[in-house]
Amino acid sequence: MSRETQLVWVMFLIGGCLVVVLGGLGVVLLSQPEAATAAPVAKGSPLPPTPAGGASPTVYVLSTLPPATDTPVPTATPTVPPATNTPVPTDTPPATHTPKPQPTQPPAPANPAPQPTQPPAPPVSRKGLTATFRLEGGPAYGVNQSIWFVFQLLNPTTTAVSFGRLGVSVEENGANQSDLFHTTYSETTLQPGDSLLANYRDHIEIPRAGTFVLRLAICYPNIAACDGGAGEWENLSNGVTVTVQ
C-alpha cells in the first residue's frame, strides 16, 4: 500500500466491545467495558449473534489524517569559513633618492716617493750679472779626463762690467783649490744688455783622484788684480759635485 493511503480511525461497537480499526495499517484494537464481563467463549465457538432487531453496529469516524508528503532529506549546510580582516592597502610612499656613494681617495702610501726638489737659485752677482752652468756627463770621471761644461753669462744692467778672469773653480773638502782653476775668458768687458757666448762649451781636467765641487766663477776688475791677490772673486752658479778616480 502506498504512502498516499489515508489513515482512518474507525470505531465499532460490537456486542459491547469497542473495536478500533486504523485504516491503511490493518490494526484492530479491541476494548471491553469494565462493567461488562464477557462470558468465556469456547474455543471454536461461533461469534455472538447480532443484537436483536437486526440493528447494525454503530460506526464512529474519529478523524481523517492529511495525506503523507515526502519530507525532503536535509542537505548538508556548507560551512562558511569565518571572515578574516583583510588589511586595507595603504598608499605606497614616494620613492626616496638614495645618494650614490662617492669614490674615496686611495690612502696615501706609507712611504711616499720623494718628490724631485728644485735646484737652489743661483747666487746673486754683486755686479748684477746672471749666469747658467751645467756639466755634460758625469758625475764620475777618470783622472785627467775632460769634464765638459756649458755656461752663459749676461749683463742685464745699464752699466758696463769689466772682469779679469771667468772660468771654473774647483773646491775639495770645502776649500778652494786655486791651482785647479780653469780660465775660459780673461780681460773682458760686458756692455749693458750683452751676453757672453750663449751656451758656450768648454772643458776642464783634474789631475788627481778625489771628490770635487765645480762652479762658474768670475774675478773683477782685471787680470793683474786677480793674479796679484787684489781681485774681487765671486761665484756665479751653484756647485756641481763630481768624483775623479
C-alpha positions in Angstrom: 0.0 0.0 0.0 1.4 3.4 -0.9 2.2 6.2 1.5 -0.6 8.2 0.0 -3.2 5.8 1.6 -5.3 7.8 4.1 -5.2 6.8 7.7 -8.8 6.4 9.1 -9.7 5.6 12.6 -12.9 3.7 12.8 -14.5 2.6 16.0 -17.1 -0.2 16.1 -19.3 -1.2 19.0 -19.9 -4.9 18.5 -21.6 -6.8 21.3 -20.4 -4.3 23.9 -16.9 -4.4 22.7 -15.1 -1.4 21.3 -13.3 -2.2 18.0 -11.0 0.4 16.6 -9.8 -0.1 13.1 -6.8 2.0 11.8 -7.4 2.1 8.1 -4.4 1.6 5.9 -2.4 -0.2 8.6 -4.7 -3.1 9.3 -4.6 -2.6 13.0 -7.5 -3.7 15.2 -7.8 -2.8 18.8 -10.4 -4.4 20.9 -11.6 -3.0 24.2 -14.3 -4.2 26.5 -16.0 -2.1 29.1 -15.0 -2.8 32.6 -18.7 -3.2 33.8 -19.5 -5.9 31.4 -17.9 -9.3 32.0 -17.7 -11.2 28.8 -18.5 -14.8 29.0 -15.7 -17.0 28.0 -16.0 -18.2 24.5 -15.2 -21.7 23.9 -12.5 -22.5 21.5 -14.0 -23.0 18.1 -17.4 -21.4 19.1 -19.1 -19.0 16.7 -19.2 -15.3 17.3 -22.1 -14.0 19.4 -25.2 -13.3 17.4 -26.1 -9.9 16.1 -28.3 -7.9 18.5 -32.0 -8.4 18.3 -33.9 -6.3 16.0 -31.3 -6.6 13.3 -29.6 -3.4 14.3 -26.3 -2.5 12.6 -23.3 -1.7 14.7 -22.6 1.9 15.3 -19.5 3.2 13.4 -17.6 6.2 14.7 -15.1 8.0 12.5 -12.6 9.5 14.7 -10.5 11.6 12.3 -9.0 11.8 8.9 -5.3 12.4 8.7 -3.9 14.5 5.9 -2.1 12.7 3.2 1.5 11.9 3.8 4.0 14.1 2.0 7.6 13.5 1.0 9.8 15.0 3.6 12.9 16.3 1.9 16.1 14.8 3.2 18.1 17.6 4.9 21.2 18.5 2.9 24.5 19.4 4.4 24.8 23.1 5.1 28.1 24.3 3.6 30.4 25.5 6.2 31.4 29.1 5.6 34.9 30.0 6.8 34.9 32.8 9.3 35.6 36.1 7.8 39.1 37.4 8.2 40.2 41.0 8.5 41.8 41.8 5.1 44.2 44.7 5.6 43.2 47.7 3.6 46.0 48.6 1.2 47.8 51.8 2.1 49.3 54.4 -0.1 52.8 53.5 -1.3 55.2 56.1 0.0 57.0 58.1 -2.7 60.4 56.8 -3.7 63.3 58.4 -1.9 66.5 59.5 -3.5 69.4 57.4 -2.3 72.7 59.3 -2.8 75.3 57.3 -4.6 78.4 56.7 -2.7 81.2 59.0 -3.7 84.5 57.4 -4.6 87.0 57.7 -1.8 90.6 58.8 -2.3 93.1 56.0 -2.0 95.1 56.1 1.2 98.4 57.7 0.9 101.3 55.3 0.6 103.1 54.6 3.8 106.4 55.7 2.3 105.6 58.3 -0.4 108.2 58.6 -3.1 110.4 61.5 -2.7 109.5 64.5 -4.8 112.1 66.0 -7.0 113.5 69.1 -5.5 114.1 72.3 -7.4 117.7 73.3 -7.6 118.5 76.3 -5.5 118.6 79.7 -7.1 122.0 80.7 -8.3 123.8 83.3 -6.2 123.1 86.9 -7.0 126.1 88.7 -8.5 127.2 91.9 -6.9 127.6 93.4 -10.3 124.1 92.4 -11.4 125.3 89.7 -13.8 123.3 86.4 -14.4 124.7 83.1 -15.5 123.8 79.4 -16.1 126.2 76.4 -15.7 125.9 72.6 -16.2 128.1 69.6 -16.8 127.9 67.1 -19.7 128.0 63.6 -18.4 129.3 62.6 -15.0 129.3 62.6 -12.2 132.2 60.1 -12.2 135.3 60.8 -14.3 138.8 59.5 -14.6 142.0 61.3 -13.7 142.8 63.9 -16.3 139.6 63.1 -18.2 137.9 66.1 -19.9 134.9 67.3 -17.9 132.8 69.2 -20.4 130.7 72.1 -19.2 128.3 74.6 -20.8 127.6 78.2 -19.5 126.1 81.5 -20.4 126.8 85.0 -19.0 124.5 88.0 -19.3 124.7 91.7 -18.2 121.1 92.8 -17.8 122.2 96.1 -16.1 122.6 99.6 -17.7 126.3 99.7 -16.6 129.3 98.1 -18.4 131.0 95.4 -16.3 134.7 94.5 -16.7 136.4 91.4 -15.3 139.9 89.9 -15.3 139.1 86.1 -15.3 136.0 84.0 -16.0 136.1 80.2 -15.7 135.5 77.1 -13.5 136.7 77.0 -9.9 137.5 73.7 -8.1 136.7 73.0 -4.4 137.9 70.0 -2.4 136.8 69.2 1.2 135.3 72.7 1.4 138.5 74.5 0.4 139.1 76.4 -2.9 141.8 74.8 -5.0 143.2 77.9 -6.8 145.8 75.8 -8.6 143.0 73.9 -10.3 141.1 77.0 -11.6 140.3 76.8 -15.3 140.1 80.2 -17.2 137.8 80.4 -20.1 137.7 84.2 -20.6 140.0 87.0 -19.4 140.2 90.8 -19.6 136.7 91.2 -21.0 134.1 94.0 -20.6 130.3 93.3 -20.9 128.2 96.2 -22.1 124.7 96.7 -20.9 122.4 94.0 -22.3 125.3 92.0 -23.7 125.7 88.2 -23.2 128.9 86.2 -23.4 128.7 83.4 -25.8 125.3 81.8 -25.1 125.7 78.1 -24.2 129.5 78.3 -24.5 131.1 74.9 -24.3 134.5 74.2 -22.6 136.2 71.5 -20.5 138.5 71.1 -17.5 140.8 68.2 -16.4 141.6 67.3 -12.8 144.9 65.6 -12.3 144.2 63.6 -9.1 141.5 61.4 -7.6 139.0 62.7 -5.2 135.6 64.3 -4.8 135.3 67.9 -6.0 132.7 70.7 -6.4 132.8 72.7 -9.6 131.3 76.2 -10.0 131.3 79.0 -12.6 133.3 81.9 -11.0 134.5 85.4 -12.0 137.1 87.8 -10.8 136.9 91.7 -11.1 138.2 94.1 -12.3 141.2 93.0 -14.3 143.7 90.1 -14.6 146.5 91.9 -12.8 144.4 92.4 -9.7 143.1 88.8 -9.9 146.6 87.3 -10.2 148.1 89.7 -7.7 145.6 88.8 -5.0 143.8 92.2 -5.1 140.9 90.9 -7.3 137.3 90.5 -6.2 136.1 86.9 -6.7 132.5 85.6 -6.7 130.6 82.5 -7.7 128.0 82.9 -10.5 126.4 79.4 -10.1 125.7 76.6 -7.7 128.2 73.8 -7.2 128.2 70.5 -9.1 129.8 67.5 -7.4 132.0 65.1 -9.4 134.1 62.1 -8.5 137.5 61.6 -10.1 139.1 58.1 -9.8 
